[in-house]
Amino acid sequence: QVQLLESGGGWVQPGGSLRLSCAPSGSILSIANMGWYRQAPGKQREMVALITSSGSTNYADSAKGRFTISRDNAKNTVYLQMNSLKPEDTAVYYCNLQWYPYDYWGQGTQVTVSS
């Protein structure tokens, strides 16, 4: 069983920045595909950003140009740098690890963007 430890959430004013971190237990980050998802109150969970084991990335349209997903295999950590945050980015953000056939989720970290 892999556990994902997320950190970095919090409150920020519109236009501000936050960086989320996700560190899986065990040293499997380098061979896993990773992603960040979010779920706002009353809405379905949605993909925010993905990064494959080879480093290819994919972003939701709402994240393009503002968010950057990256991975540091040496630190066994994946990051989501979020800039120019908007109130509509408010949600619980979840880290996801996919290592076929396994699919693991973190417990979520709250991000609140408001003035």
C-alpha positions in Angstrom: 0.0 0.0 0.0 1.4 3.4 -1.1 0.6 6.4 1.0 0.7 9.9 -0.5 1.7 12.8 1.8 0.4 16.2 0.6 1.4 19.6 1.9 1.4 23.2 0.9 -2.3 24.1 0.9 -3.7 27.1 2.6 -5.3 30.5 2.2 -4.1 33.0 -0.4 -5.5 36.2 -1.9 -6.4 36.4 -5.5 -3.4 36.8 -7.7 -1.2 35.0 -5.1 0.8 31.8 -5.4 1.0 28.4 -3.6 3.1 25.3 -4.1 1.7 21.9 -3.3 3.9 19.0 -2.6 3.2 15.3 -2.7 5.6 12.6 -1.5 4.7 8.9 -1.8 5.9 6.4 0.6 8.4 4.1 -0.9 10.7 4.9 -3.8 8.4 4.4 -6.8 8.0 8.0 -7.9 10.4 7.6 -10.8 8.3 4.8 -12.4 4.9 6.2 -11.7 2.6 8.6 -13.5 1.5 11.4 -11.1 -1.3 13.9 -11.1 -3.1 16.6 -9.3 -6.9 16.8 -9.1 -9.2 19.0 -7.3 -12.8 19.0 -6.0 -14.8 22.1 -5.2 -17.9 22.0 -3.0 -20.8 20.6 -5.0 -18.7 19.7 -8.0 -17.0 16.6 -9.3 -13.4 15.9 -9.0 -11.5 17.2 -12.0 -8.0 16.8 -13.4 -5.7 19.8 -12.9 -2.3 18.5 -14.1 -0.5 15.3 -15.0 3.1 14.3 -15.4 4.2 10.9 -16.7 7.2 8.9 -15.5 9.1 10.2 -18.5 8.3 13.9 -17.7 5.5 14.6 -20.2 2.9 17.0 -18.8 -0.8 17.7 -19.5 -2.9 20.5 -18.0 -6.6 21.3 -17.7 -7.5 24.4 -19.8 -8.1 26.2 -16.5 -4.6 25.6 -15.4 -2.6 26.3 -18.5 -0.3 29.2 -18.2 -0.8 29.5 -14.5 0.1 26.1 -13.0 3.2 24.0 -13.4 3.5 20.4 -12.4 7.0 19.0 -11.8 8.7 16.1 -10.2 12.0 15.6 -8.4 12.7 11.9 -8.4 15.8 12.4 -6.2 13.5 14.0 -3.5 10.7 11.6 -4.3 8.3 14.5 -4.6 6.0 15.9 -7.1 5.0 19.6 -7.1 2.2 21.8 -8.3 3.2 25.4 -8.5 0.1 27.6 -8.7 0.4 31.2 -9.7 -2.2 33.9 -10.4 -4.7 32.1 -8.3 -8.3 32.9 -8.7 -11.3 32.4 -6.3 -12.5 29.7 -8.6 -9.4 27.7 -7.9 -10.7 27.1 -4.4 -11.0 23.4 -3.8 -9.5 20.4 -2.1 -6.5 19.3 -4.1 -5.6 15.6 -4.3 -2.4 14.0 -5.4 -2.7 10.8 -7.5 -0.2 8.1 -8.3 -0.7 5.6 -11.0 1.5 2.6 -11.2 -0.3 -0.1 -13.2 -2.4 -1.7 -12.0 -2.4 0.4 -8.9 -4.1 3.8 -8.4 -3.5 5.7 -5.1 -4.9 9.0 -3.8 -3.7 11.4 -1.1 -6.0 12.7 1.6 -6.3 16.1 0.0 -5.2 19.6 0.9 -7.4 22.6 1.0 -6.7 25.6 -1.1 -8.7 28.7 -0.5 -8.4 31.8 -2.7 -10.3 34.8 -1.3 -9.8 38.4 -0.4 
